[in-house]
């Protein structure tokens, strides 16, 4: 039975999505806000935002990985973390107080390339998205459907998840259906010989969506023909996503300010069928997140610049100190590429007093800065 016949059959008999929505139970994603109640220490009961790396920071105790876990599993992870270091018994009640918002785009070999706006409290599966897009076009490669998903850490890179929708439907294995997240891109490729002759424009642009490809189309012509970019766009941080021979997407930086403002055509790349050009909004263009804790005026995550660097001392200067801050004993906690944990002491007070920012340490995605309390002897 081919995919089209299976799809018609399912639509005819009426699929009860709730049957397999339970299998694809909603999981925590970056951008959610979790409400935690801790019976043993009520002052820790509050809302905790899920950072770009998928963790929540529980005061200055540490970070707990909760992304991709169901709420019961995330609550268990928090309990185990607290019991491993701080409590003999920890009773955690976890819920989602605010869901991440966004949209899913379905493109490629579907009858209607569409955008589905939704809030993260909904269960939207890959199959539902394909049905919403009017089903598949002729020569769609349903065994290689791709979900492009933002990589944790706040960068512009995406991970690629490949789902064999053909096998899933022919064998009615709906437990293999994939729960979609806000800002996912679903791309259905064509079989060899039926490739798309379109390009996709996304982000902070004049006309989001699929546009016809023609010989000679380049970045400048695509932007000019679709209404340009608004002031809210981070035009110097655009990305061209292009499939390579291995079937993965390469991310090519594109500085539109150089093309549009300086008439420098160095980055005015020729477009290819199937290319995706993404222009982020200024509010979304970040190079990751670091976290500031301890005796500072403004605790919490800070966005790192997409270009350039920000040092620990400057970040803390922006966050502000309290009367009890001891910046000379600032600690920087960092997880290395191999997973090993490092802690570095930084005399931020000396850097600020001398103005010698050459001794400052540039922050990386996931860094934690902790400013201890100054002990005052009375």
C-alpha positions as CSV (number, residue, x, y, z in Angstrom):
1,X,0.0,0.0,0.0
2,X,1.6,3.3,-1.0
3,X,1.8,6.4,1.1
4,X,-1.0,8.3,-0.7
5,X,-3.5,5.4,-0.3
6,X,-2.6,5.1,3.4
7,X,-3.1,8.8,3.9
8,X,-6.5,8.8,2.1
9,X,-7.5,5.8,4.2
10,X,-6.6,7.5,7.4
11,X,-8.4,10.7,6.5
12,X,-11.5,8.7,5.3
13,X,-11.9,6.6,8.5
14,X,-11.0,9.6,10.7
15,X,-7.8,9.3,12.7
16,X,-8.2,9.8,16.4
17,X,-5.0,11.8,17.1
18,X,-5.5,11.6,20.8
19,X,-4.7,7.9,20.6
20,X,-1.1,8.5,19.7
21,X,-0.8,12.0,21.2
22,X,-0.4,10.2,24.5
23,X,2.5,8.3,23.0
24,X,4.1,11.6,21.9
25,X,3.5,13.2,25.3
26,X,4.4,16.9,25.5
27,X,8.0,17.4,26.6
28,X,9.8,20.4,28.1
29,X,11.5,22.6,25.6
30,X,13.8,25.6,25.8
31,X,11.7,28.8,26.3
32,X,9.2,27.2,28.6
33,X,8.8,28.5,32.2
34,X,8.5,25.9,34.9
35,X,6.7,26.3,38.2
36,X,8.4,24.3,40.9
37,X,7.1,23.7,44.4
38,X,9.6,22.2,46.9
39,X,7.9,20.9,50.0
40,X,11.1,20.8,52.1
41,X,12.2,24.4,51.3
42,X,9.3,26.7,50.2
43,X,11.5,29.6,49.5
44,X,12.9,27.7,46.4
45,X,9.3,27.4,45.1
46,X,9.1,29.8,42.2
47,X,9.2,29.9,38.4
48,X,12.3,28.8,36.6
49,X,12.9,29.6,32.8
50,X,14.3,26.8,30.7
51,X,17.5,28.2,29.1
52,X,18.7,27.7,25.6
53,X,20.8,24.7,26.6
54,X,17.7,23.0,28.0
55,X,18.5,23.5,31.7
56,X,17.0,25.3,34.7
57,X,19.1,27.1,37.2
58,X,18.0,26.4,40.8
59,X,19.4,29.5,42.7
60,X,23.2,29.0,43.0
61,X,22.9,25.2,43.5
62,X,23.4,24.3,39.9
63,X,21.7,23.5,36.7
64,X,19.4,20.6,35.9
65,X,18.8,19.3,32.4
66,X,15.0,19.1,31.8
67,X,14.6,19.6,28.0
68,X,13.2,16.7,26.1
69,X,11.8,15.2,29.3
70,X,8.1,14.9,30.2
71,X,7.0,16.9,33.3
72,X,7.0,13.8,35.6
73,X,10.5,12.9,34.3
74,X,11.7,16.5,34.7
75,X,10.4,16.6,38.3
76,X,12.2,13.3,39.0
77,X,15.4,14.7,37.6
78,X,15.2,17.8,39.8
79,X,14.5,15.6,42.9
80,X,17.5,13.4,42.1
81,X,19.7,16.5,41.7
82,X,18.6,18.0,45.0
83,X,18.9,14.7,46.9
84,X,22.4,14.1,45.5
85,X,23.8,17.3,47.1
86,X,21.5,19.2,49.3
87,X,18.5,17.3,50.7
88,X,18.0,13.9,52.2
89,X,14.6,13.9,50.7
90,X,13.2,16.3,48.1
91,X,9.6,16.4,47.1
92,X,9.2,18.4,43.9
93,X,5.9,19.4,42.2
94,X,6.6,20.6,38.7
95,X,4.3,22.2,36.1
96,X,4.6,24.4,33.1
97,X,3.5,27.9,34.0
98,X,4.2,29.4,30.5
99,X,4.6,27.7,27.2
100,X,7.1,28.7,24.6
101,X,5.4,30.3,21.5
102,X,6.4,30.1,17.9
103,X,5.4,28.4,14.6
104,X,6.1,25.4,12.5
105,X,6.8,25.8,8.7
106,X,6.1,22.9,6.4
107,X,7.9,23.1,3.0
108,X,9.1,21.0,0.1
109,X,7.2,18.3,-1.6
110,X,3.8,19.1,0.0
111,X,0.7,20.5,-1.7
112,X,0.7,23.7,0.3
113,X,3.7,25.2,2.0
114,X,2.3,26.6,5.1
115,X,3.1,28.1,8.5
116,X,1.3,26.8,11.6
117,X,1.4,29.2,14.5
118,X,0.9,27.6,17.8
119,X,1.7,27.8,21.5
120,X,3.7,25.1,23.0
121,X,0.9,23.6,25.1
122,X,-0.5,22.0,22.0
123,X,0.4,18.5,20.7
124,X,1.3,19.0,17.0
125,X,2.8,16.0,15.4
126,X,4.6,15.6,12.1
127,X,1.7,13.6,10.6
128,X,-0.7,16.3,11.5
129,X,1.5,19.0,10.0
130,X,1.7,17.0,6.7
131,X,-2.1,16.7,6.7
132,X,-2.5,20.4,7.3
133,X,-0.2,21.1,4.3
134,X,-2.6,19.2,2.1
135,X,-0.6,16.0,1.9
136,X,2.4,15.1,-0.2
137,X,3.1,16.0,-3.8
138,X,4.0,13.4,-6.5
139,X,7.5,12.0,-6.1
140,X,7.7,13.1,-2.5
141,X,10.4,11.1,-0.6
142,X,8.3,10.3,2.5
143,X,11.0,8.0,3.9
144,X,13.4,11.0,4.3
145,X,11.2,13.7,5.9
146,X,13.4,16.2,7.7
147,X,12.8,18.3,10.8
148,X,15.2,21.2,11.1
149,X,15.3,22.2,14.8
150,X,17.2,25.0,16.6
151,X,20.3,23.6,18.3
152,X,20.4,24.2,22.1
153,X,22.4,27.2,23.2
154,X,20.7,30.1,21.3
155,X,22.8,29.8,18.1
156,X,21.5,30.0,14.6
157,X,22.5,26.4,13.8
158,X,19.9,23.7,13.5
159,X,19.9,20.0,14.1
160,X,18.4,17.7,11.6
161,X,16.0,14.9,12.5
162,X,15.1,12.4,9.8
163,X,11.7,10.6,10.0
164,X,10.6,7.7,7.9
165,X,7.0,8.7,7.5
166,X,6.5,6.2,4.7
167,X,7.2,3.2,7.0
168,X,5.4,4.8,9.9
169,X,2.1,5.0,8.0
170,X,2.3,1.8,6.0
171,X,2.8,-0.1,9.3
172,X,0.6,2.1,11.4
173,X,3.5,2.7,13.8
174,X,2.3,6.0,15.2
175,X,4.6,5.8,18.2
176,X,7.3,6.8,15.8
177,X,5.5,10.1,15.0
178,X,7.5,13.1,16.1
179,X,6.2,15.9,18.4
180,X,7.0,19.2,16.7
181,X,8.3,22.3,18.5
182,X,7.7,26.0,17.9
183,X,10.2,27.3,15.2
184,X,10.7,23.8,13.7
185,X,11.0,23.6,9.9
186,X,9.5,20.4,8.3
187,X,11.1,19.7,4.9
188,X,9.8,17.0,2.7
189,X,12.3,16.3,0.0
190,X,11.6,15.1,-3.6
191,X,12.8,11.8,-5.0
192,X,15.6,12.0,-7.4
193,X,14.5,13.7,-10.6
194,X,11.7,15.7,-8.9
195,X,13.7,18.2,-6.9
196,X,12.0,21.5,-5.9
197,X,12.5,24.5,-8.1
198,X,11.9,26.9,-5.2
199,X,13.7,28.6,-2.4
200,X,12.5,29.4,1.1
201,X,12.7,32.8,2.7
202,X,12.3,33.0,6.5
203,X,12.6,35.3,9.5
204,X,12.4,39.1,9.6
205,X,11.7,39.7,5.9
206,X,9.1,41.2,3.6
207,X,7.5,38.0,2.3
208,X,8.1,34.8,4.3
209,X,7.6,31.6,2.4
210,X,8.4,29.7,-0.7
211,X,9.5,31.6,-3.9
212,X,10.1,30.4,-7.4
213,X,13.7,29.7,-8.4
214,X,15.0,31.0,-11.7
215,X,18.4,31.1,-13.3
216,X,20.4,34.0,-12.0
217,X,18.6,34.3,-8.7
218,X,20.9,35.5,-6.0
219,X,20.5,36.8,-2.4
220,X,20.2,40.4,-3.5
221,X,17.5,39.7,-6.1
222,X,15.6,37.5,-3.7
223,X,15.5,40.2,-1.0
224,X,14.7,42.9,-3.4
225,X,11.8,41.0,-5.0
226,X,10.2,40.1,-1.7
227,X,10.0,43.6,0.0
228,X,13.5,44.0,1.5
229,X,14.2,43.7,5.2
230,X,12.7,45.8,8.0
231,X,14.6,47.8,10.6
232,X,13.8,45.0,13.1
233,X,16.0,42.6,11.1
234,X,19.5,41.6,12.2
235,X,20.6,42.0,8.7
236,X,24.3,41.4,9.4
237,X,23.5,37.9,10.8
238,X,21.6,36.2,8.0
239,X,22.2,32.5,7.2
240,X,22.0,30.6,4.0
241,X,21.1,26.9,4.7
242,X,22.2,24.7,1.8
243,X,22.1,20.9,1.5
244,X,25.5,19.2,0.9
245,X,26.2,15.9,-0.8
246,X,25.7,14.0,2.5
247,X,22.1,15.3,2.7
248,X,22.8,17.6,5.7
249,X,22.5,21.4,5.7
250,X,25.5,23.7,5.8
251,X,25.0,27.1,7.4
252,X,26.6,30.0,5.4
253,X,26.9,33.4,7.1
254,X,25.5,36.3,5.0
255,X,26.0,39.9,6.0
256,X,23.2,41.8,4.2
257,X,24.4,45.1,5.4
258,X,27.5,44.6,3.3
259,X,25.4,43.8,0.2
260,X,22.7,46.4,0.6
261,X,24.6,49.2,2.3
262,X,28.1,48.9,0.8
263,X,27.3,47.4,-2.6
264,X,29.9,44.7,-1.8
265,X,28.8,41.6,-3.7
266,X,31.2,39.2,-2.0
267,X,28.4,37.6,0.0
268,X,25.8,37.9,-2.7
269,X,25.6,34.1,-3.3
270,X,23.9,32.6,-6.2
271,X,20.8,30.8,-4.9
272,X,20.2,27.1,-5.6
273,X,16.9,25.2,-5.7
274,X,16.0,24.1,-2.2
275,X,18.1,26.8,-0.5
276,X,16.7,28.4,2.7
277,X,17.6,32.0,3.5
278,X,17.0,33.0,7.1
279,X,17.2,36.6,8.4
280,X,16.8,36.8,12.2
281,X,15.1,39.6,14.2
282,X,17.4,41.7,16.3
283,X,15.7,40.3,19.4
284,X,16.5,36.7,18.4
285,X,20.1,37.1,17.2
286,X,22.2,35.8,20.0
287,X,25.4,33.8,20.3
288,X,24.1,31.8,23.3
289,X,23.5,32.4,26.9
290,X,25.5,32.8,30.1
291,X,24.1,33.0,33.6
292,X,24.9,35.5,36.4
293,X,24.2,34.5,40.0
294,X,25.0,35.5,43.5
295,X,25.3,39.1,44.8
296,X,24.4,41.1,41.8
297,X,21.5,43.5,41.1
298,X,20.2,41.5,38.1
299,X,20.5,37.8,38.3
300,X,19.6,35.3,35.5
301,X,20.5,34.6,31.9
302,X,22.2,37.1,29.6
303,X,22.3,36.9,25.8
304,X,25.8,36.7,24.3
305,X,26.4,38.7,21.1
306,X,26.3,36.8,17.8
307,X,29.4,38.7,16.7
308,X,32.3,39.7,19.0
309,X,32.6,38.8,22.7
310,X,31.7,40.1,26.1
311,X,33.9,39.5,29.1
312,X,33.0,38.5,32.6
313,X,33.9,41.9,34.1
314,X,31.8,43.8,31.6
315,X,28.9,41.5,32.0
316,X,28.9,41.9,35.7
317,X,29.3,45.7,35.4
318,X,26.1,45.6,33.3
319,X,24.4,43.4,35.8
320,X,25.3,45.7,38.7
321,X,26.6,44.9,42.2
322,X,25.0,45.0,45.5
323,X,26.5,46.4,48.7
324,X,27.4,42.8,49.7
325,X,29.1,41.9,46.5
326,X,32.7,40.5,46.6
327,X,33.7,40.8,42.9
328,X,37.4,40.1,43.7
329,X,36.3,36.5,44.4
330,X,34.1,35.9,41.3
331,X,33.9,32.3,40.1
332,X,33.5,31.2,36.5
333,X,32.1,27.7,36.0
334,X,32.4,26.2,32.6
335,X,31.8,22.8,31.0
336,X,34.4,21.9,28.4
337,X,33.8,20.3,25.0
338,X,34.6,16.9,26.5
339,X,32.1,17.3,29.3
340,X,34.7,18.1,32.0
341,X,33.8,20.9,34.5
342,X,36.2,23.7,35.2
343,X,36.1,26.5,37.8
344,X,38.2,29.7,37.4
345,X,38.6,32.5,39.9
346,X,38.5,36.1,38.4
347,X,39.4,39.2,40.3
348,X,36.8,41.3,38.6
349,X,37.4,44.1,41.2
350,X,41.0,44.5,40.0
351,X,39.9,44.6,36.3
352,X,37.4,47.3,37.0
353,X,39.7,49.3,39.2
354,X,42.6,49.3,36.7
355,X,40.5,49.3,33.6
356,X,42.8,46.6,32.2
357,X,40.1,44.5,30.4
358,X,42.8,42.5,28.6
359,X,42.7,40.3,31.7
360,X,39.0,39.8,31.3
361,X,37.7,36.3,30.3
362,X,35.4,36.2,27.3
363,X,32.1,34.4,28.1
364,X,31.0,31.3,26.3
365,X,27.6,29.7,25.9
366,X,26.5,28.0,29.1
367,X,29.0,29.8,31.4
368,X,28.0,30.5,35.0
369,X,29.3,33.6,36.8
370,X,28.9,33.6,40.6
371,X,29.6,36.7,42.7
372,X,30.0,35.6,46.3
373,X,28.8,37.6,49.4
374,X,31.4,39.7,51.1
375,X,31.8,38.7,54.8
376,X,31.8,41.8,57.0
377,X,33.2,41.4,60.5
378,X,31.4,43.6,63.0
